[in-house]
């Protein structure tokens, strides 16, 4: 999970070796209550939910925690560290399905829950722009791939479908979150009306019901999209009849 095309967010620091997941949290003098990564991340997620990524600054986070910015730097080196930790924190909300169910059911359940969490935290999808090493992300990626392996996928086919599903969930959540955050709650209706008013220019879009919420809900389209990914034959494999 977490490797959509696009190369990651701008302004990231250097290579993958300089990531918060590969550094030990330092031991520092105890505070009352002690300042820990967990406290920092919980406060950061709350701030991100309220104000988005643009509203998160080290100064504002320190103020929310009642500490100085210097105190935060004992635990995190940069704002990017905080964002990486926050993304992994919300992945803990993606409940891992019961592996006793069929592998397809496991894929449907995991991707649906993942999308739901991304929509609860609409700042999160745009931050998943490079390999994520947090334990919550890795645990769910492990579950996804294990389900696909039970479905018979191996090698490059496993890698391709894993990436397709991850990019699909992230893209769907990002698009839906953007619509929901639009200043005009009727923006999608207006967009559909614009298309419908130009049948000569957009005959296929008009006929297919593009952006028409009355024909198919986002939930239905999302589930059908997972169906399509799982049904897509890989190179060297015959198409299903």
C-alpha positions in Angstrom: 0.0 0.0 0.0 1.1 3.5 -0.5 2.8 3.6 -3.9 0.5 5.5 -6.3 2.1 7.1 -9.3 3.1 10.7 -8.9 6.4 10.4 -7.0 5.2 11.6 -3.6 4.5 14.9 -2.1 6.8 17.9 -2.9 9.4 19.1 -0.5 10.2 15.7 1.0 13.6 15.3 2.6 16.3 13.0 1.2 16.3 9.2 0.7 14.3 6.4 2.3 17.0 5.8 4.9 16.1 9.1 6.6 12.6 8.1 7.6 11.0 8.3 11.0 10.3 4.5 10.9 14.0 3.7 10.8 15.0 5.9 13.8 14.6 5.0 17.4 12.6 7.4 19.6 15.1 9.0 21.9 15.0 8.7 25.7 14.5 12.1 27.3 13.7 13.4 30.8 10.2 12.6 31.8 7.5 15.2 31.7 4.2 15.3 33.4 2.4 14.0 31.4 5.3 12.6 29.4 5.6 13.8 25.9 5.7 10.8 23.6 5.3 10.1 19.9 1.9 8.7 20.7 0.7 11.9 22.3 2.2 13.9 19.5 0.5 11.8 16.8 -2.9 11.9 18.5 -2.8 15.7 18.6 -1.5 15.9 15.1 -4.4 13.7 13.7 -6.9 15.9 15.6 -5.3 19.0 14.1 -5.2 17.5 10.6 -8.9 16.5 10.8 -9.8 20.1 11.8 -7.5 22.1 9.5 -5.9 19.7 6.9 -2.2 19.6 6.0 -1.9 23.3 5.5 -3.1 23.9 9.0 -0.6 21.6 10.6 2.6 23.4 11.7 5.1 22.4 14.4 4.2 25.6 16.3 0.5 24.9 16.3 1.1 21.3 17.3 3.3 22.4 20.1 0.7 24.9 21.3 -2.0 22.1 21.3 0.3 19.9 23.4 1.2 22.7 25.7 5.0 22.4 25.0 7.6 24.3 23.1 8.5 23.5 19.5 12.0 22.5 20.8 10.4 19.8 22.9 8.7 18.3 19.9 12.1 18.1 18.1 13.3 15.5 20.6 10.7 13.1 19.2 10.3 14.2 15.5 12.8 15.8 13.2 10.4 17.4 10.7 6.8 18.1 9.9 7.1 15.2 7.4 7.9 12.9 10.3 4.6 14.0 11.9 2.7 13.4 8.7 4.1 9.9 8.2 3.3 9.0 11.8 -0.2 10.4 11.4 -1.0 8.4 8.3 0.1 5.2 9.9 -1.9 6.1 13.0 -5.2 6.3 11.0 -4.4 3.0 9.3 -4.9 1.4 12.7 -8.6 2.3 12.1 -8.7 -0.1 9.1 -10.0 -3.2 10.8 -8.3 -6.3 9.4 -10.9 -8.8 8.3 -11.3 -12.4 9.5 -8.9 -14.4 7.4 -11.2 -17.4 7.6 -13.5 -15.9 4.9 -12.8 -16.3 1.2 -9.9 -14.4 -0.3 -12.1 -12.2 -2.5 -14.3 -11.3 0.5 -11.2 -10.4 2.4 -10.0 -8.1 -0.4 -13.5 -6.5 -0.7 -13.7 -5.9 3.1 -10.2 -4.6 3.5 -10.4 -2.1 0.6 -13.9 -0.9 1.6 -12.7 -0.3 5.2 -9.5 1.4 3.9 -11.6 3.8 1.7 -13.9 4.6 4.6 -11.0 5.5 6.9 -9.5 7.7 4.1 -12.8 9.5 3.8 -13.0 10.0 7.6 -9.5 11.6 7.4 -9.6 13.3 3.9 -6.1 14.7 4.3 -4.6 11.2 4.4 -4.9 10.0 0.8 -2.8 12.8 -0.7 0.0 11.9 1.8 0.5 8.3 0.7 3.1 9.1 -2.0 6.0 6.8 -1.2 6.6 3.4 0.4 5.2 3.5 3.9 7.0 1.6 6.6 4.7 2.1 9.6 3.5 -1.1 11.3 -0.1 -0.4 10.7 0.3 0.1 6.9 2.6 -2.9 6.6 0.2 -5.2 8.6 -2.6 -4.3 6.2 -0.4 -4.7 3.1 0.7 -8.1 4.4 -3.0 -9.1 4.8 -3.9 -7.8 1.3 -1.1 -9.7 -0.3 -1.8 -12.9 1.7 -5.4 -12.8 0.5 -4.2 -12.4 -3.1 -1.8 -15.3 -2.7 -4.6 -17.4 -1.5 -6.4 -16.4 -4.7 -3.5 -17.8 -6.7 -1.5 -14.7 -7.5 2.3 -14.8 -7.4 5.3 -13.0 -8.6 4.7 -10.0 -10.8 1.0 -10.6 -11.0 0.8 -10.3 -7.2 2.8 -7.0 -7.4 0.7 -5.6 -10.2 -2.7 -6.3 -8.5 -1.5 -5.1 -5.1 -0.5 -1.8 -6.7 -3.7 -1.6 -8.7 -5.8 -2.0 -5.6 -3.7 0.4 -3.6 -3.8 3.1 -6.2 -7.5 2.5 -6.8 -8.4 3.0 -3.1 -6.2 6.0 -2.8 -7.5 7.6 -6.0 -11.1 6.9 -5.2 -10.8 8.3 -1.7 -8.9 11.4 -2.9 -11.5 12.2 -5.6 -14.5 11.6 -3.3 -12.9 13.6 -0.5 -12.2 16.5 -2.9 -15.9 16.5 -4.0 -17.1 16.5 -0.4 -14.8 19.4 0.6 -15.9 21.6 -2.4 -17.1 24.9 -1.3 -20.3 24.4 -3.3 -22.1 21.3 -2.1 -24.0 21.2 -5.4 -20.8 21.2 -7.4 -21.2 17.6 -8.6 -24.8 18.2 -9.7 -23.7 21.3 -11.6 -21.0 19.3 -13.3 -23.4 16.7 -14.4 -25.8 19.3 -15.7 -23.0 20.9 -17.7 -22.3 17.5 -19.4 -26.0 16.8 -20.0 -26.5 20.2 -21.6 -23.8 19.4 -24.2 -24.9 16.0 -25.7 -23.3 16.9 -29.1 -19.9 17.4 -27.5 -20.1 14.6 -24.9 -22.5 11.9 -26.3 -20.8 9.0 -24.6 -20.5 10.8 -21.2 -24.2 11.7 -21.4 -25.2 8.2 -22.3 -23.0 6.6 -19.6 -24.3 8.7 -16.8 -20.9 10.2 -16.0 -21.1 12.0 -12.7 -24.7 11.1 -12.3 -25.2 10.1 -8.6 -28.7 9.1 -9.3 -27.6 6.1 -11.5 -24.8 4.7 -9.3 -23.6 5.6 -5.9 -19.9 6.0 -5.1 -20.1 2.9 -2.9 -21.5 0.8 -5.8 -18.9 2.1 -8.3 -16.1 1.5 -5.8 -17.1 -2.1 -5.2 -17.5 -2.7 -9.0 -14.1 -1.2 -9.5 -12.5 -3.8 -7.2 -14.5 -6.5 -9.1 -12.9 -5.2 -12.3 -9.4 -5.2 -10.9 -9.7 -8.8 -9.6 -11.2 -10.0 -12.9 -8.6 -8.3 -15.1 -6.4 -11.1 -16.7 -2.6 -10.6 -16.3 -0.2 -11.0 -19.1 0.3 -14.7 -19.8 -3.0 -15.6 -18.2 -6.2 -16.4 -20.1 -9.2 -14.1 -19.5 -12.0 -15.6 -17.5 -15.0 -16.6 -19.5 
